[in-house]
Amino acid sequence: MSQRELVVLTDASLITCVVQRGKADDVISAARGAGAQGATAYYGRGTGVRERLGILGLTVEAEKEVITIIVANDQLDHVFEKMYLAGELDLPGMGVIYVTRLDKVATYVPEDVLQKLS
């Protein structure tokens, strides 16, 4: 039986991007093209200024897609920029993107990658 060990990475950040429904696939494709390994996407519903803009004061549903991606800090700026542009976040009301620095990330890391890191 092989010994299990914990591999902790300390140079990673979490990119969270909230976009209009239907834009997540474009944002994920851009992130993967920029070097991200994978992404998690899910639906969300928000509230805010737009909810009061409906006809006759009726509320407008603000359905969004939320994408989260963990990237190495040396990839962060490049992936962030590509996601921003793909989500058209430079246009009003299209969404938001932000970064959270991570103290620890633990996942499976292949043996050959571990050897390169040490």
C-alpha positions in Angstrom: 0.0 0.0 0.0 1.4 3.4 -0.9 1.8 6.1 1.6 -0.6 9.1 1.3 0.9 12.5 1.8 -0.5 16.0 1.8 0.9 18.4 -0.8 0.1 22.0 0.0 0.6 24.7 -2.6 1.1 28.3 -1.3 1.4 30.4 -4.5 -2.1 30.3 -5.8 -5.1 32.6 -6.1 -8.8 32.2 -6.8 -10.3 34.2 -9.6 -14.1 34.7 -9.3 -16.0 36.1 -12.2 -19.7 36.9 -12.3 -21.1 37.3 -15.8 -24.4 37.6 -17.6 -26.1 34.2 -18.2 -24.7 32.6 -21.4 -21.2 34.1 -21.2 -19.6 31.5 -18.9 -18.5 29.2 -21.7 -16.6 32.1 -23.5 -14.9 33.1 -20.2 -13.9 29.6 -19.4 -12.5 29.0 -22.9 -10.5 32.2 -22.7 -9.1 31.2 -19.3 -8.1 27.7 -20.5 -6.5 29.3 -23.5 -4.5 31.5 -21.2 -3.2 28.5 -19.2 -5.8 27.8 -16.5 -6.3 24.0 -15.9 -10.0 24.0 -15.2 -13.0 25.9 -13.9 -16.1 25.6 -11.8 -19.2 27.3 -13.0 -22.6 27.7 -11.4 -25.7 29.8 -11.6 -26.5 32.6 -9.2 -29.2 35.2 -8.8 -28.5 38.7 -7.6 -30.2 41.8 -6.6 -29.4 45.5 -6.9 -30.2 48.5 -9.0 -31.5 46.5 -12.0 -34.3 44.9 -9.9 -36.1 48.2 -9.8 -35.9 48.9 -13.6 -38.7 46.5 -14.7 -41.8 47.8 -16.5 -44.2 49.4 -14.1 -41.8 48.9 -11.2 -41.9 45.1 -11.5 -38.6 43.4 -10.5 -36.2 42.1 -13.2 -34.5 38.7 -12.5 -30.7 39.2 -12.4 -29.6 35.6 -13.3 -25.8 35.3 -13.5 -23.2 32.7 -14.0 -20.3 32.5 -11.5 -17.0 31.1 -12.6 -14.2 30.2 -10.1 -10.7 29.2 -11.2 -7.6 28.5 -9.1 -4.4 29.6 -10.8 -0.7 29.9 -9.9 0.2 33.4 -9.0 2.6 33.6 -12.0 -0.4 33.0 -14.3 -2.8 35.3 -12.5 -2.5 38.5 -14.4 -2.6 36.9 -17.8 -5.7 34.6 -17.0 -7.4 37.5 -15.3 -7.1 39.8 -18.3 -8.3 37.2 -20.8 -11.4 36.4 -18.6 -12.1 40.1 -18.2 -12.1 40.7 -22.0 -14.0 37.5 -22.8 -16.8 38.4 -20.4 -17.0 41.9 -21.8 -16.7 43.3 -18.4 -15.6 46.7 -19.7 -19.2 47.3 -20.7 -21.8 48.5 -18.1 -23.8 45.9 -16.3 -21.9 42.9 -17.7 -20.5 41.6 -14.4 -17.5 41.7 -12.1 -14.2 39.8 -11.6 -12.0 39.7 -8.5 -9.1 37.8 -7.0 -8.8 36.2 -3.6 -5.3 35.3 -2.5 -5.1 31.7 -1.1 -2.9 30.7 1.9 -3.1 27.0 1.1 -4.3 24.8 -1.7 -4.2 21.0 -1.5 -4.9 18.7 -4.4 -3.4 15.8 -6.2 -0.1 16.7 -7.8 1.6 14.2 -10.2 4.9 12.8 -9.0 6.9 14.3 -12.0 5.5 17.8 -11.2 6.5 17.4 -7.6 10.1 16.5 -8.6 10.3 19.6 -10.8 9.2 21.8 -7.9 11.7 20.5 -5.4 
